[in-house]
Amino acid sequence: MKGDTSMAENTAGRERIVILDFGGQYKQLIARRVRECNVYSEILPYTTAPEEIQKLSPKGIILTGGPNSVYEEGSPSCDRELFELGIPVLGICYGSQLMAHRLGGRVETAPVSEYGHAEIEAGNTQDAGRSVLFQGVPERSAVWMSHTDYIAQAPEGFVVTAHTDRCPVAAMEDAERKLYAVQFHPEVEHTEYGRQMLRHFVIDVCGCSGDWKMSSFAEEAIRAIREKVGDGKVLLGLSGGVDSSVAAALLSRAVGRQLTCVFVDHGLLRKNEGDEVEAVFGPAGPFDLNFVRVNARERFYLKLAGITDPEMKRKIIGAEFIEVFEEEAKKIGRVDFLAQGTIYPDVVESGTGSGGAVIKSHHNVGGLPERVDFREIIEPLRQLFKDEVRQTGLELGLPEKLVFRQPFPGPGLGVRIVGDITADKVRIVQEADAIFREELEKGGIDTGNGQYFAALTNVRSVGVMGDGRTYDYAVALRGVVTSDFMTAEAAEIPWDVLQTCMRRIIGEVKGVNRVFYDLTSKPPGTIELE
């Protein structure tokens, strides 16, 4: 397994912004914000040599945040030469501290750490004029801070362009050398004018024309896949969710019947989902590919019996998927590539890259058994966020109902059932989830900018139904609003819709006597319960 096919391929000659990754959780969110400026962005590890970066002829460089301290031995760093290439550089959080540290400033442990909302005061403290980054930004505005260290003294030649009550250097710059740094995170929604600041850097400082379009992704990815695959055969595990469906459509357009899609009914799907998937990708559907449907639910239930740890459940489900892939590969003959519908939030939550923390593992992100008999993995959506995946799906001709269906995790209902998994618990979640989605549609609730589903808690409690005592499960309804799935807020579903859902679920789903609504945002929670 050597790598993936991603947006970084076949992009020679395009103006781009290079993002050097120092282990920050929001690195791909930075890339996304750059793309929103209609400029191609590419993430590279912080170990990339300056001469290699220069060969790409980037219009600008952005240094990401990260969890380390720049002054500690062994912390991620960069060559001072990076700041002498004549290419504009923007340092964010750890990247800003690294810029200060490498250029002769002073970085120290802050007397008081800042986490969360803060208010910056923008305006040059040395009366050298207003920074281009803050053009059109009010003198005071809300930003998102997350730092233990801070820049105690800016390097020679830099001027301080913003500060907070606790952070003397919230932003600094050496405009002559086109070096800029911000201690806060302009890429997250919580920074009020963050997108505007990034746009000023990308367009005004770097001089990008802003003529790149997301719509070119599918064409470029198809060309890259064809080049990589050649006459090889590709095997894709098709879950029926948005991500794997778009991956299947993309691969079908690229290599046709060189692709075999194995749809594994692991018994953890949504109600009626198996038939719906087959209708789109099966023999009667519009895509030219080989479609294999495998009924493996009893096999998965047996493996998961008695397992309550969520990480263990994920790993078991992932490993069993691979087992099925291997068996199907043997049936169809030589298979050269394993394709997966991995998208970026999967990657960042799995901690892959340059030192990011592991939040939860994903069955389609790394950790594959060594005995997997495939030459290479292809992950054509690995650098995309959910809304970008959907846009690509529409361009490939997938039906809107499929493209805008509720996102569904690779491990299926296995991460929507807290505790051990049984066939009866799966039935409860399927029926409750179907009711919830049906009532949201009846109520005209816009579910296109988030994720909505029912999950089964491991709570059983006493209830009264029909003058009799019950001791049944509590179902949790979950609705979140998000633009990128990196952060999310609980959706404000009308009370009457929630009441209808509650009455129907308790009345129609055997084994349930309570219904909760989950108000938790992300962070501190994740979107799925497990």
CORHU-V219695 format. One record per pair of residues at least 4 apart in sequence whose C-alpha atoms are under 8 Angstrom apart, sorted by the first residue. I is the first residue (numbers start at 1). J is the second residue. Records with the same first field share a line. If there is no record, write none. Layout:
# CORHU-V219695
I: J, J
This chain:
# CORHU-V219695
1: 374, 375, 376, 377
2: 375, 376, 377
3: 376, 377, 378
4: 376, 377, 378, 379, 380
5: 9, 221, 224, 225, 228, 378, 379, 380
6: 221, 379, 380, 381, 382, 383
7: 11, 217, 220, 221, 380, 383
8: 42
9: 220, 221, 224
10: 220, 224
12: 56
14: 40
15: 39, 40, 57, 58, 59, 208
16: 39, 40, 41, 42, 57, 58, 59, 60
17: 34, 39, 40, 41, 42, 58, 59, 60, 61, 62, 202
18: 41, 42, 43, 44, 53, 58, 60, 61, 62
19: 27, 30, 31, 41, 42, 43, 44, 61, 62, 63, 64
20: 43, 44, 45, 46, 48, 61, 62, 63, 64
21: 27, 43, 44, 45, 46, 63, 64, 65, 353, 354
22: 45, 46, 63, 64, 65, 66, 76, 77, 94, 95, 354, 355
23: 27, 64, 65, 66, 67, 353, 354, 355, 356
24: 64, 65, 66, 67, 354, 355, 356
25: 65, 66, 348, 356, 357
26: 30, 64, 65, 187, 188, 486
27: 31, 43, 64, 65
28: 32, 43, 344, 383
29: 33, 187, 188, 484
30: 34, 64, 187
31: 35, 41, 42, 43
32: 36, 41, 385
33: 37, 187, 195, 198
34: 38, 39, 40, 41, 198, 199, 202
35: 39, 40, 41, 212, 213, 214
37: 199, 202, 203, 210
38: 210, 211, 212, 213, 214
39: 202, 208, 209, 210, 211, 212, 213
40: 212
44: 48
45: 353, 354
46: 76, 77, 78, 354
47: 77, 78
48: 52, 53
49: 53, 79
50: 54, 79, 81, 82, 85
51: 55
52: 56
53: 57, 58
54: 58, 85
58: 87
59: 87, 88, 206, 207, 208
60: 87, 88, 89, 90, 202, 206
61: 87, 88, 89, 90
62: 89, 90, 91, 92, 95
63: 89, 90, 91, 92, 94, 95, 96
64: 91, 92, 93, 94, 95
65: 92, 93, 94, 95
66: 93, 94, 95, 355, 356
67: 94, 355, 356
68: 72, 75, 76, 94
69: 75, 94, 149
70: 75, 76, 77, 94, 97, 98, 101, 107
71: 75, 101, 107
77: 98
78: 82
80: 84, 102, 103
81: 85
83: 87, 89, 179
86: 177, 178
87: 178, 206
88: 177, 178, 179, 180, 205, 206
89: 178, 179, 180
90: 95, 96, 179, 180, 181, 182, 201
91: 95, 96, 97, 98, 99, 180, 181, 182
92: 96, 181, 182, 183, 184, 185, 186
93: 97, 146, 147, 181, 182, 183, 184, 185
94: 98, 183
95: 99, 181
96: 100, 180, 181, 182, 183
97: 101, 107, 150, 151, 183
98: 102
99: 103, 181
100: 104, 105, 106, 107, 151, 154, 155
101: 105, 106, 107, 155
103: 155, 156
104: 154, 155, 156
105: 151, 152, 153, 154, 155, 156
106: 151, 152, 153, 154, 155
107: 149, 150, 151, 152, 153
108: 149, 150, 151, 152
109: 148, 149, 150
110: 148, 149, 150
112: 148, 166
113: 146, 147, 148, 149
114: 118, 145, 146, 147, 148, 166
115: 144, 145, 146, 147
116: 144, 145, 146
117: 142, 143, 144, 145, 190
118: 142, 143, 144, 145, 164
119: 140, 141, 142, 143, 164
120: 139, 140, 141, 142, 143, 162, 163, 164, 165, 170
121: 139, 140, 141, 162, 163, 164
122: 134, 138, 139, 140, 161, 162, 163
123: 129, 130, 131, 139, 161, 162
124: 128, 129, 130, 131, 159, 160, 161, 162
125: 159, 160, 161, 162
126: 159, 160
128: 159
130: 134, 135, 161
131: 135, 161, 173
132: 200, 201, 204, 205
133: 196, 197, 198, 200, 201
134: 138, 197, 200
135: 197, 200
137: 141, 193
141: 192, 193
142: 190, 191, 192, 193
143: 184, 185, 186, 190, 191, 192, 193, 194
144: 184, 185, 186, 188, 190, 191
145: 183, 184, 185
146: 184, 185
147: 183
150: 167, 169, 183
151: 167, 168, 169
152: 168, 169
153: 169
154: 158, 159, 160, 169, 172
157: 174
158: 172, 173, 174, 175
159: 172, 173, 174
160: 169, 170, 171, 172, 173
161: 169, 170, 171, 172, 173
162: 168, 169, 170, 171, 172
163: 167, 168, 169, 170, 171
164: 168, 169, 170
169: 183
170: 182, 183, 184
171: 180, 181, 182, 183
172: 180, 181, 182
173: 178, 179, 180, 181
174: 178, 179, 180
175: 179, 180
178: 205
185: 191, 194
186: 191, 193, 194, 195, 197, 198
187: 191, 194, 195, 198
188: 194
189: 194
193: 197
194: 198
195: 199
196: 200
197: 201
198: 202
199: 203, 204
200: 204, 205
201: 205, 206
202: 206, 207, 208
203: 207, 208, 209, 210
204: 208
212: 216
213: 217
214: 388
215: 391, 392, 395
216: 220
217: 221, 392
218: 222, 250, 392, 395, 396
219: 223
220: 224
221: 225, 250, 380
222: 226, 250, 251, 253, 254
223: 227, 254
224: 228
225: 229, 251, 254, 255, 380
226: 230, 254, 255
229: 233, 234, 255, 337
231: 258
232: 258, 335, 336, 337
233: 258, 259, 260, 334, 335, 336, 337
234: 258, 259, 260, 335, 336, 337, 338, 339
235: 259, 260, 261, 262, 325, 329, 335, 336, 337, 338, 339
236: 248, 259, 260, 261, 262, 338, 339, 340
237: 244, 261, 262, 263, 264, 321, 325, 339, 340
238: 244, 245, 248, 261, 262, 263, 264
239: 244, 245, 263, 264, 410
240: 244, 245, 263, 273, 274, 277
241: 245, 405, 407, 408, 409, 410
242: 246, 389, 390, 402, 403, 404, 405, 406, 407, 408
243: 247, 341, 342, 343, 381, 386, 389
244: 248, 340, 341, 342
245: 249, 341
246: 250, 341, 389, 390, 392, 393, 396, 398, 403
247: 251, 340, 341, 380, 381
248: 252, 261
249: 253, 287, 393, 396, 398
250: 254, 396
251: 255, 256, 259
252: 256, 257, 259, 287, 288, 289
253: 288
255: 259
256: 288, 289
257: 288, 289, 290
258: 289, 290
259: 289, 290
260: 289, 290, 291, 292
261: 289, 290, 291, 292
262: 291, 292, 293, 294, 325, 328
263: 291, 292, 293, 294
264: 293, 294, 295, 296, 321, 324
265: 269, 274, 293, 294, 295, 296, 297
266: 295, 296, 297, 298, 299, 300
267: 296, 297, 298, 300, 301, 423, 426
268: 297, 411, 412, 413, 414, 426
269: 273, 274, 412, 413, 430
270: 412, 413, 430, 433, 434
271: 430, 431, 434
272: 276
273: 277
274: 278
275: 279
276: 280
277: 281, 282
278: 282, 285, 293
279: 284, 285
280: 284, 285, 286, 287
281: 285, 286, 287, 289, 291
282: 290, 291
283: 291
296: 300
297: 301
298: 302
299: 303
300: 304, 317, 320
301: 305, 421, 422, 423
303: 316
304: 313, 316, 420, 421
305: 420, 421, 422
306: 420, 421
307: 312, 313, 419, 420, 421
308: 312, 313, 418, 419, 420, 421
309: 313, 419
310: 314, 415, 418, 419, 530
311: 315, 360, 361
312: 316
313: 317, 414, 415
314: 318, 361, 362, 363, 411, 414, 415
315: 319, 361, 362, 363
316: 320
317: 321, 363, 411
318: 322, 362, 363, 364, 411
319: 323, 363, 368, 369
320: 324
321: 325
322: 326, 368, 372
323: 327
324: 328
325: 329
326: 330, 372, 373
327: 331
328: 332
329: 333, 334, 335
330: 334
335: 373, 374
336: 374, 375, 376
337: 374, 375, 376, 377, 378
338: 374, 375, 376, 377, 378
339: 377, 378, 379
340: 364, 377, 378, 379, 380
341: 364, 379, 380, 381, 382
342: 346, 347, 364, 365, 379, 380, 381, 382
343: 347, 381, 382, 383, 384, 385, 386
344: 348, 381, 382, 383, 384, 385
345: 349, 385, 485, 486
346: 350, 362, 365
347: 351, 352, 365, 382
348: 352, 353, 356
349: 357, 358, 359, 360, 361
350: 357, 358, 359, 360, 361, 362, 365
351: 355, 356, 357, 358, 359
352: 356, 358
361: 365
362: 366, 410, 411
363: 367, 410, 411
364: 410
368: 372
381: 389
384: 388, 389
385: 389, 484, 485
386: 390, 484, 485
387: 391, 483, 484
388: 392
389: 393
390: 394, 403, 404
391: 395
392: 396
393: 397, 398, 403
394: 398, 399, 400, 403
398: 402, 403
399: 403
400: 404
401: 405
404: 448
405: 448
406: 447, 448, 451, 452, 453
407: 451
408: 412
409: 413, 415
411: 415
412: 416
413: 417, 426, 429, 455
414: 421
415: 528, 529, 530
416: 429, 454, 455, 456, 528, 529, 530
417: 421, 425, 426, 429, 455, 456, 457, 458, 529, 530
418: 455, 456, 457, 458, 529, 530
419: 457, 458
421: 425, 426
422: 426
423: 427
424: 428
425: 429, 456
426: 430
427: 431
428: 432, 456, 509, 510, 511, 512
429: 433, 454, 455, 456, 475
430: 434
431: 435, 505, 509
432: 436, 454, 475, 505, 509
433: 437, 453, 454, 455
434: 438
435: 439, 501, 504, 505
436: 440, 453, 454, 477, 501
437: 441, 452, 453
438: 442
439: 443, 497, 500, 501
440: 444, 445, 447, 497
441: 445
443: 497
445: 493
447: 451, 452
449: 481, 482, 483
450: 479, 480, 481, 482, 483, 485
451: 478, 479, 480, 481
452: 477, 478, 479, 480
453: 477, 478, 479
454: 475, 476, 477, 478
455: 475, 476, 477, 478, 529
456: 473, 474, 475, 476
457: 473, 474, 475, 476
458: 473, 474
459: 473, 474
460: 471, 472, 473, 474
461: 470, 471, 472, 473, 474, 513, 514
462: 469, 470, 471, 472, 513
463: 469, 470, 471, 472, 513, 514
464: 468, 469, 470
465: 469, 470
470: 513
471: 513
472: 511, 512, 513, 514
473: 511, 512, 513, 514
474: 512, 513, 514, 515, 516
475: 512, 514, 515, 516
476: 515, 516, 517, 518
477: 515, 516, 517, 518
478: 490, 517, 518, 519
479: 490, 491, 493, 518
480: 488, 489, 490, 491, 521, 527
481: 488, 489, 490, 491
482: 486, 487, 488, 489
483: 488
486: 522
487: 521, 522, 523
488: 521, 522, 523, 527
489: 520, 521, 522
490: 518, 519, 520, 521
491: 519
493: 497, 498
494: 498
495: 499
496: 500
497: 501
498: 502
499: 503
500: 504
501: 505
502: 506, 514, 515
503: 507
504: 508, 509
505: 509, 512, 515
506: 510, 512, 513, 514, 515
520: 524, 525
521: 525, 526, 527
522: 526, 527
526: 530
